[in-house]
Amino acid sequence: MISKATRISISLCFAAITGIAWGQDCPDGQEPFELRIHTDAWGYELYWELTEQGAPCGADALYWGGNAAGVGCDGDGIPEAPAGNYASNATFILDTLCAVPGEMLTLHHVDSYGDGGTFFEVYANGVLTHSFYGTGGGNTWDLNPFELFGPA
């Protein structure tokens, strides 16, 4: 008879060998992708959102991050947003994002000082599909996370 601990170890080994991604359970019809954010020397100036394609920043964000309280979509912050911001000269890997393959998203970038400097990378299935360099006070980019596009 195989012990419970042995069965768990075998299950974990099988999951590792077959590539099951424990942290990337997406709703039916969606697939996981990854967003990497590389901050400049002033990470606290950054705010970003992912929305459905064409939706304005601040309208039903699918995902968001950075300094919502101090920057937000307009550079003045979002009232009652949680405090916090990204560290400077750092990389943040958001590896549990989900989207419907083939559907476009819009990535909104806001820099409160207006000097840009944040670099974004999108990966699907371990492959770099998009890269964007934030300039000035902000940018918007339309993307399909699963479609190979190359550097912007």
Long-range contacts (C-beta under 8 A, 24 or more apart in sequence): 23-95, 23-96, 24-95, 24-96, 24-98, 26-98, 27-98, 29-100, 30-98, 30-99, 30-100, 30-101, 31-98, 31-99, 31-100, 31-101, 31-124, 31-146, 32-95, 32-96, 32-97, 32-98, 32-124, 33-97, 33-98, 33-99, 33-122, 33-123, 33-124, 33-129, 33-145, 33-146, 34-93, 34-94, 34-95, 34-97, 34-122, 34-123, 34-124, 35-63, 35-93, 35-94, 35-97, 35-120, 35-121, 35-122, 35-123, 36-91, 36-92, 36-93, 36-94, 36-120, 36-121, 36-122, 36-123, 37-65, 37-66, 37-86, 37-91, 37-92, 37-94, 37-118, 37-119, 37-120, 38-90, 38-91, 38-118, 38-119, 38-120, 38-121, 39-86, 39-87, 39-88, 39-89, 39-90, 39-91, 39-92, 39-117, 39-118, 40-88, 40-89, 40-115, 40-116, 40-117, 40-118, 41-88, 41-89, 41-117, 42-88, 42-113, 42-115, 42-117, 43-85, 43-86, 43-87, 43-88, 43-89, 43-90, 44-70, 44-71, 44-85, 44-86, 44-88, 45-71, 45-111, 45-112, 45-113, 45-115, 46-71, 46-85, 46-86, 46-109, 46-110, 46-111, 46-112, 46-118, 46-134, 47-71, 47-72, 47-73, 47-109, 47-110, 47-112, 48-107, 48-108, 48-109, 48-110, 48-118, 48-120, 49-73, 49-107, 49-108, 50-97, 50-105, 50-106, 50-107, 50-108, 51-105, 51-106, 51-108, 52-103, 52-104, 52-105, 52-106, 53-103, 53-104, 53-105, 53-106, 53-142, 54-106, 54-142, 55-106, 57-108, 57-110, 57-140, 62-99, 62-105, 63-94, 63-97, 65-92, 65-94, 66-110, 67-112, 70-112, 71-110, 71-111, 71-112, 72-110, 73-108, 73-110, 74-110, 75-110, 75-112, 75-137, 75-138, 97-145, 99-145, 99-146, 101-144, 101-146, 102-144, 102-146, 103-144, 104-142, 104-143, 104-144, 105-142, 105-143, 105-144, 105-145, 106-140, 106-141, 106-142, 106-143, 107-132, 107-140, 107-141, 107-142, 107-143, 108-138, 108-139, 108-140, 109-134, 109-138, 109-139, 109-140, 109-141, 110-137, 110-138, 111-136, 111-137, 111-138, 112-137
